[in-house]
Amino acid sequence: MTSDSAIATGPLSGRHVVLCVTGSIACYKALDVASQLVQAGAVVDVAMTESATKFVPPLTFRSLTAREPYVDMWHPHGEFGEVHVELARRADVMLIAPATASTLARLANGLADDFVSLTALATQAPLLVAPAMDSLMWSHPATQQNVVTLEQRGVHFVGPAEGRLASGRTGSGRLVEPKTIVAELCARVGREHGDLRGRTILVSAGGTREAIDPVRFVGNHSSGKMGNALAEVARDRGADVVLVTTVPDSAPAAVEVRAVSSAQSMSDAIHERVAGADALVMAAAVADYRPEAPAELKIKRADAGDMSIDLVENDDIIASVQGDLVKVAFAAETNDLIANAEKKLAAKGAQLIVANDVTATDAGFGTDTNRVTILDTSGGREVLPLLSKYDCSMRILDRVALLLPNRSE
């Protein structure tokens, strides 16, 4: 999330998150997780195993969360009689990061001999687990059976990732990055409480590249930031998100990513995934034209000299999409913003079009902020002030949500 207003409207704002930390060398990453959760507006209580305190002192978590961590289950906590039960009851979501092999075994077998397992056994909140251990421990049949058991009970696993481990070896067992853990948490909370839960939102992002030869292409300055923000907001509001993008490396976590490059490959991917979608938000900057005959080998300047390229028109992707779904087009303009956007709205068969002036230095391509006008088919205009692209996306999806047909849960 990218601004104070994003915090105020994000999925974790005001939510009670119980962050459980167990004894792994990856404990230091839990500090970043706690910090990001607090920045996202969550109320964070930390529960630690005794072994976790050998890696990170409870004082550090208290400094980040402004709340006293829970470690000793025998310590008299004045606020509650059975503090682990009360902590479990008030949790909106529970996260164990990092989770050791021993912790997975305790959870799978219903053991409750430390503060983390006590709280996990008592909670009915969604439980996310981010494992961290050596690859040999992760791949052991006992650990894998515990994972299967927990997944069957509805526990959601985040990772582990492939990478360098504390042993110096490379393999599966590394704790996923804090940003990804928090994103998965946002997605889980969104699926519980978001207004777009049960919906499928298809988003496009980035600028397409139309090949001249295997080295060169015709393209544009789109960074994909607006499409990424739309995907992130849709995820945070509970939707299943499919992001068709030319910049997959920058895609937000916890969404389905389809990597493409050209206008044709983007069109193919969108038409493959549009069936069953509730909305298509076409934020990508799709090239209007492509070279008619791309060279199979690199064109040599010495051989070509002065050169011209014959261009042919690409299909209009959003105009070609048919079906009972909400379509949102974008109009990146340099002049006559509203007039050009109104023409595109009619031509593309969309219910909404988002118009912005890409000559502005603080909005448009490559920036973290945007200033847009949302036009609809009834002639309405909603002029938004300069906002972060996350907040701008929130306002756009507010309009989409109003257009979605009501249906029973």
C-alpha positions as CSV (number, residue, x, y, z in Angstrom):
1,M,0.0,0.0,0.0
2,T,1.3,3.4,-0.9
3,S,-0.4,6.1,1.1
4,D,-2.1,7.0,4.4
5,S,-5.5,6.8,2.6
6,A,-4.6,3.4,1.3
7,I,-4.0,2.3,4.9
8,A,-7.4,3.7,5.9
9,T,-9.2,1.6,3.2
10,G,-6.9,-1.4,2.9
11,P,-8.0,-4.9,4.0
12,L,-5.9,-5.0,7.2
13,S,-7.0,-1.6,8.5
14,G,-8.3,-2.2,12.0
15,R,-8.0,-5.9,11.7
16,H,-6.5,-7.9,14.6
17,V,-3.6,-10.0,13.4
18,V,-1.9,-12.5,15.7
19,L,1.7,-12.9,14.4
20,C,3.3,-16.1,15.8
21,V,7.0,-16.5,15.6
22,T,8.9,-19.8,16.2
23,G,12.5,-20.7,16.5
24,S,14.1,-20.4,13.1
25,I,17.1,-18.4,11.9
26,A,14.6,-16.6,9.7
27,C,13.1,-14.9,12.7
28,Y,14.6,-11.6,11.8
29,K,12.3,-11.4,8.8
30,A,9.3,-11.6,11.1
31,L,10.3,-8.1,12.3
32,D,9.7,-6.8,8.8
33,V,6.4,-8.6,8.6
34,A,5.3,-7.0,11.9
35,S,6.4,-3.6,10.7
36,Q,4.5,-3.9,7.4
37,L,1.4,-5.1,9.2
38,V,1.4,-2.1,11.5
39,Q,1.9,0.2,8.5
40,A,-1.1,-1.4,6.9
41,G,-3.2,-0.4,9.8
42,A,-3.5,-3.7,11.6
43,V,-3.5,-4.3,15.3
44,V,-0.7,-6.7,15.8
45,D,-0.2,-9.1,18.8
46,V,2.9,-11.2,18.7
47,A,3.1,-14.6,20.3
48,M,6.6,-16.3,20.4
49,T,8.0,-19.6,21.3
50,E,10.8,-19.7,23.9
51,S,13.2,-20.7,21.2
52,A,12.2,-17.8,19.0
53,T,13.4,-15.4,21.7
54,K,16.9,-16.8,21.3
55,F,17.0,-15.3,17.8
56,V,15.0,-12.1,18.4
57,P,14.2,-10.5,21.7
58,P,10.5,-9.7,22.5
59,L,11.5,-6.1,23.2
60,T,12.1,-5.6,19.4
61,F,8.5,-6.7,18.6
62,R,7.1,-4.5,21.4
63,S,8.9,-1.5,19.8
64,L,7.4,-2.2,16.4
65,T,3.9,-3.0,17.5
66,A,3.5,-0.9,20.7
67,R,2.1,-4.1,22.3
68,E,3.7,-6.6,24.7
69,P,4.5,-9.9,23.0
70,Y,3.3,-13.1,24.6
71,V,5.9,-15.7,25.3
72,D,5.5,-17.4,28.7
73,M,2.3,-19.3,29.0
74,W,2.8,-19.5,32.8
75,H,3.2,-15.7,33.2
76,P,0.3,-14.1,34.9
77,H,-1.3,-11.7,32.4
78,G,-3.5,-9.3,34.3
79,E,-5.9,-8.5,31.5
80,F,-7.2,-12.0,30.9
81,G,-7.8,-15.2,32.8
82,E,-6.7,-17.5,29.9
83,V,-4.8,-15.1,27.7
84,H,-4.2,-17.6,24.8
85,V,-7.9,-18.2,24.5
86,E,-8.8,-14.6,24.5
87,L,-6.0,-13.9,22.0
88,A,-7.3,-16.6,19.7
89,R,-10.9,-15.4,20.0
90,R,-10.2,-11.8,19.0
91,A,-8.0,-12.6,16.1
92,D,-9.3,-11.8,12.6
93,V,-6.4,-13.8,11.2
94,M,-3.5,-15.7,12.6
95,L,-0.1,-15.9,10.9
96,I,2.9,-18.2,11.9
97,A,6.1,-16.8,10.3
98,P,8.5,-18.4,10.4
99,A,7.0,-21.9,11.1
100,T,9.5,-24.6,12.0
101,A,9.2,-28.3,11.3
102,S,8.5,-28.8,15.0
103,T,5.7,-26.3,14.9
104,L,4.1,-28.0,11.9
105,A,4.2,-31.3,13.8
106,R,2.6,-29.7,16.8
107,L,-0.2,-28.2,14.8
108,A,-0.9,-31.4,12.8
109,N,-1.1,-33.5,16.0
110,G,-3.0,-31.0,18.1
111,L,-0.3,-30.5,20.6
112,A,-0.4,-27.3,22.8
113,D,2.8,-27.0,24.8
114,D,3.9,-23.4,24.0
115,F,2.1,-20.1,23.5
116,V,2.0,-20.4,19.7
117,S,0.5,-23.9,19.6
118,L,-1.9,-23.0,22.5
119,T,-3.3,-20.0,20.6
120,A,-3.5,-21.9,17.2
121,L,-5.4,-24.7,18.8
122,A,-7.9,-22.3,20.3
123,T,-8.5,-20.0,17.3
124,Q,-11.2,-20.3,14.7
125,A,-9.7,-17.5,12.6
126,P,-8.1,-18.2,9.2
127,L,-4.6,-19.6,9.8
128,L,-1.6,-18.9,7.4
129,V,1.7,-20.6,7.9
130,A,5.0,-19.6,6.3
131,P,7.5,-22.5,6.8
132,A,11.2,-22.0,7.2
133,M,13.6,-25.0,7.5
134,D,16.4,-26.9,5.7
135,S,15.3,-28.5,2.5
136,L,16.0,-32.0,3.9
137,M,13.6,-31.3,6.8
138,W,11.0,-29.8,4.5
139,S,11.1,-32.8,2.1
140,H,11.0,-35.4,4.9
141,P,7.9,-37.6,4.6
142,A,6.8,-36.7,8.1
143,T,6.8,-33.0,7.4
144,Q,5.0,-33.5,4.1
145,Q,2.4,-35.6,5.7
146,N,1.9,-32.9,8.3
147,V,1.5,-30.3,5.5
148,V,-1.2,-32.5,3.9
149,T,-3.0,-32.8,7.2
150,L,-3.0,-29.1,7.9
151,E,-4.1,-28.2,4.3
152,Q,-7.0,-30.6,4.7
153,R,-8.0,-28.6,7.8
154,G,-8.0,-25.4,5.8
155,V,-4.6,-24.1,6.8
156,H,-3.1,-21.9,4.0
157,F,0.6,-22.3,3.3
158,V,2.8,-19.4,2.1
159,G,5.9,-20.9,0.6
160,P,8.5,-22.1,1.3
161,A,10.7,-20.5,-1.4
162,E,13.6,-21.9,-3.2
163,G,17.0,-20.3,-2.4
164,R,20.1,-20.3,-0.3
165,L,19.5,-21.8,3.1
166,A,21.3,-21.3,6.4
167,S,23.2,-24.5,5.8
168,G,24.8,-23.0,2.7
169,R,22.9,-25.3,0.5
170,T,20.3,-24.3,-2.1
171,G,16.9,-25.8,-2.0
172,S,13.3,-25.4,-0.9
173,G,12.7,-24.3,2.6
174,R,13.5,-20.6,2.6
175,L,11.0,-18.3,4.2
176,V,9.3,-16.2,1.5
177,E,9.9,-12.5,1.6
178,P,7.9,-10.4,4.1
179,K,6.2,-8.4,1.3
180,T,4.8,-11.7,-0.1
181,I,3.6,-12.9,3.3
182,V,1.7,-9.7,3.9
183,A,0.2,-9.8,0.4
184,E,-1.0,-13.3,1.0
185,L,-2.5,-12.1,4.3
186,C,-4.3,-9.3,2.6
187,A,-5.7,-11.7,0.0
188,R,-6.9,-14.0,2.7
189,V,-8.6,-11.2,4.7
190,G,-10.1,-9.9,1.5
191,R,-11.6,-13.3,0.7
192,E,-13.2,-13.3,4.1
193,H,-14.5,-9.7,4.2
194,G,-14.0,-7.9,0.8
195,D,-16.9,-6.7,-1.3
196,L,-15.4,-8.4,-4.4
197,R,-15.1,-11.8,-2.8
198,G,-16.3,-14.5,-5.2
199,R,-15.7,-12.3,-8.2
200,T,-13.1,-12.8,-10.9
201,I,-11.4,-9.6,-12.2
202,L,-9.2,-9.7,-15.3
203,V,-6.6,-6.9,-15.4
204,S,-4.1,-6.0,-18.1
205,A,-0.9,-4.1,-17.4
206,G,2.3,-2.7,-19.1
207,G,3.1,-1.6,-22.6
208,T,3.2,-4.2,-25.5
209,R,6.2,-4.7,-27.6
210,E,5.8,-5.2,-31.3
211,A,8.9,-6.9,-32.9
212,I,10.8,-5.3,-35.7
213,D,13.4,-8.1,-35.6
214,P,14.6,-10.4,-32.7
215,V,16.4,-7.4,-31.1
216,R,14.3,-4.3,-31.7
217,F,10.6,-3.5,-31.1
218,V,8.0,-0.8,-31.3
219,G,6.8,0.1,-27.8
220,N,5.7,2.8,-25.4
221,H,6.6,4.2,-22.0
222,S,4.0,2.3,-19.9
223,S,5.6,0.8,-16.6
224,G,2.6,-1.3,-15.7
225,K,2.2,0.4,-12.3
226,M,-1.4,1.3,-12.8
227,G,-2.4,-2.2,-13.8
228,N,-0.4,-3.6,-10.9
229,A,-2.2,-1.3,-8.5
230,L,-5.6,-2.3,-9.9
231,A,-4.7,-6.0,-9.5
232,E,-3.5,-5.4,-5.9
233,V,-6.7,-3.5,-4.9
234,A,-8.9,-6.2,-6.5
235,R,-7.0,-8.8,-4.6
236,D,-7.3,-6.9,-1.3
237,R,-11.1,-6.6,-1.8
238,G,-11.4,-10.3,-2.2
239,A,-11.5,-11.0,-5.9
240,D,-9.7,-13.7,-7.7
241,V,-7.4,-11.7,-9.9
242,V,-5.8,-12.6,-13.3
243,L,-3.1,-10.2,-14.3
244,V,-2.1,-10.3,-18.0
245,T,1.1,-8.3,-18.1
246,T,4.2,-7.4,-20.1
247,V,6.1,-6.7,-16.9
248,P,5.5,-9.9,-14.8
249,D,8.6,-9.3,-12.6
250,S,6.8,-6.4,-10.9
251,A,3.4,-8.1,-10.5
252,P,1.9,-8.1,-7.0
253,A,1.9,-11.3,-5.1
254,A,-1.2,-13.5,-4.6
255,V,-2.6,-13.0,-8.0
256,E,-2.5,-15.2,-11.1
257,V,0.0,-13.8,-13.6
258,R,0.0,-14.4,-17.3
259,A,3.2,-13.0,-18.9
260,V,2.8,-11.7,-22.5
261,S,4.8,-9.4,-24.8
262,S,2.9,-8.3,-27.9
263,A,-0.6,-7.1,-28.5
264,Q,-1.5,-10.4,-30.1
265,S,-0.2,-12.5,-27.2
266,M,-2.1,-10.2,-24.8
267,S,-5.2,-10.6,-26.8
268,D,-4.8,-14.4,-26.9
269,A,-4.3,-14.5,-23.1
270,I,-7.3,-12.3,-22.4
271,H,-9.6,-14.2,-24.6
272,E,-8.4,-17.5,-23.0
273,R,-9.2,-16.2,-19.5
274,V,-12.2,-13.9,-20.0
275,A,-14.8,-16.7,-19.8
276,G,-16.3,-16.5,-16.3
277,A,-14.8,-13.1,-15.5
278,D,-17.0,-10.5,-13.9
279,A,-14.9,-7.6,-15.1
280,L,-12.1,-6.7,-17.5
281,V,-10.0,-3.7,-16.6
282,M,-7.8,-2.8,-19.6
283,A,-5.0,-0.7,-18.1
284,A,-2.3,-1.9,-20.5
285,A,-0.9,0.4,-23.1
286,V,-1.5,-1.7,-26.1
287,A,0.2,-0.7,-29.3
288,D,-2.2,0.4,-32.0
289,Y,0.2,-0.8,-34.8
290,R,2.8,-3.5,-35.3
291,P,5.4,-4.0,-38.0
292,E,3.8,-5.8,-40.9
293,A,6.8,-8.2,-41.5
294,P,9.2,-8.6,-38.6
295,A,12.7,-9.7,-39.7
296,E,13.7,-13.2,-38.6
297,L,17.3,-12.1,-38.1
298,K,18.7,-8.9,-36.7
299,I,18.7,-6.1,-39.3
300,K,22.3,-4.8,-39.8
301,R,22.7,-1.1,-40.2
302,A,25.4,-1.6,-42.8
303,D,23.0,-3.7,-44.9
304,A,19.9,-1.6,-44.4
305,G,21.0,2.0,-44.4
306,D,18.1,4.3,-44.2
307,M,15.1,2.2,-43.3
308,S,11.3,2.5,-43.2
309,I,8.9,0.1,-41.5
310,D,5.5,-0.7,-42.8
311,L,3.0,-0.9,-40.0
312,V,-0.4,-2.6,-39.8
313,E,-3.2,-2.0,-37.3
314,N,-3.6,-4.3,-34.2
315,D,-7.0,-5.4,-33.2
316,D,-8.7,-3.5,-30.4
317,I,-8.7,-6.0,-27.6
318,I,-11.3,-4.7,-25.3
319,A,-13.7,-3.9,-28.2
320,S,-13.4,-7.6,-29.3
321,V,-14.3,-9.0,-25.9
322,Q,-17.9,-10.0,-25.7
323,G,-19.9,-11.3,-22.9
324,D,-21.8,-10.3,-19.7
325,L,-19.0,-8.5,-17.9
326,V,-18.1,-5.0,-16.9
327,K,-15.5,-3.5,-19.2
328,V,-13.2,-0.7,-18.2
329,A,-11.1,1.0,-20.8
330,F,-8.2,3.5,-20.4
331,A,-7.4,6.6,-22.5
332,A,-3.9,7.9,-22.2
333,E,-4.0,11.2,-24.0
334,T,-1.8,14.2,-24.7
335,N,-4.5,16.6,-25.8
336,D,-8.3,17.0,-25.9
337,L,-8.5,14.5,-23.0
338,I,-12.3,14.3,-22.5
339,A,-13.3,14.5,-26.2
340,N,-10.9,11.7,-27.1
341,A,-11.9,9.6,-24.1
342,E,-15.6,9.9,-25.0
343,K,-14.9,8.7,-28.6
344,K,-13.0,5.7,-27.2
345,L,-15.7,4.9,-24.7
346,A,-18.3,4.5,-27.5
347,A,-15.9,2.6,-29.8
348,K,-14.8,0.1,-27.3
349,G,-18.2,-0.9,-25.9
350,A,-17.0,-0.3,-22.3
351,Q,-19.1,0.9,-19.4
352,L,-16.4,3.1,-18.0
353,I,-13.3,4.7,-19.4
354,V,-10.4,6.2,-17.3
355,A,-8.8,9.2,-18.9
356,N,-5.5,10.7,-18.0
357,D,-3.1,13.2,-19.4
358,V,0.2,11.4,-19.8
359,T,2.1,14.7,-20.4
360,A,1.8,15.5,-16.7
361,T,5.0,15.0,-14.7
362,D,3.3,13.7,-11.6
363,A,0.8,11.4,-13.3
364,G,0.7,8.8,-16.1
365,F,3.5,6.6,-17.3
366,G,6.1,5.6,-14.8
367,T,4.8,7.5,-11.8
368,D,3.5,6.3,-8.5
369,T,0.6,8.8,-8.6
370,N,-2.2,9.5,-11.1
371,R,-4.8,12.1,-11.8
372,V,-7.7,10.7,-13.8
373,T,-11.3,11.4,-14.9
374,I,-13.7,8.5,-15.0
375,L,-16.4,8.7,-17.7
376,D,-19.4,6.5,-18.0
377,T,-21.9,5.8,-20.8
378,S,-24.6,8.1,-19.3
379,G,-22.3,11.1,-19.7
380,G,-21.2,11.2,-16.1
381,R,-17.7,12.4,-15.2
382,E,-15.9,11.8,-11.9
383,V,-12.8,13.9,-11.7
384,L,-10.3,12.5,-9.2
385,P,-7.5,14.6,-7.6
386,L,-3.9,13.5,-7.6
387,L,-3.8,10.2,-5.8
388,S,-1.5,7.2,-5.3
389,K,-2.2,4.6,-8.0
390,Y,-3.4,2.3,-5.2
391,D,-6.0,4.9,-4.1
392,C,-6.9,5.7,-7.7
393,S,-7.5,2.0,-8.3
394,M,-9.7,1.9,-5.2
395,R,-11.9,4.6,-6.7
396,I,-12.1,2.9,-10.1
397,L,-13.1,-0.4,-8.5
398,D,-15.7,1.4,-6.4
399,R,-17.4,2.2,-9.7
400,V,-16.9,-1.3,-11.0
401,A,-18.5,-2.8,-7.9
402,L,-21.6,-0.7,-8.4
403,L,-22.0,-2.1,-12.0
404,L,-21.6,-5.7,-11.0
405,P,-25.0,-7.5,-10.8
406,N,-26.2,-8.5,-7.4
407,R,-26.1,-12.2,-6.7
408,S,-26.7,-14.4,-3.7
409,E,-23.7,-15.5,-1.7
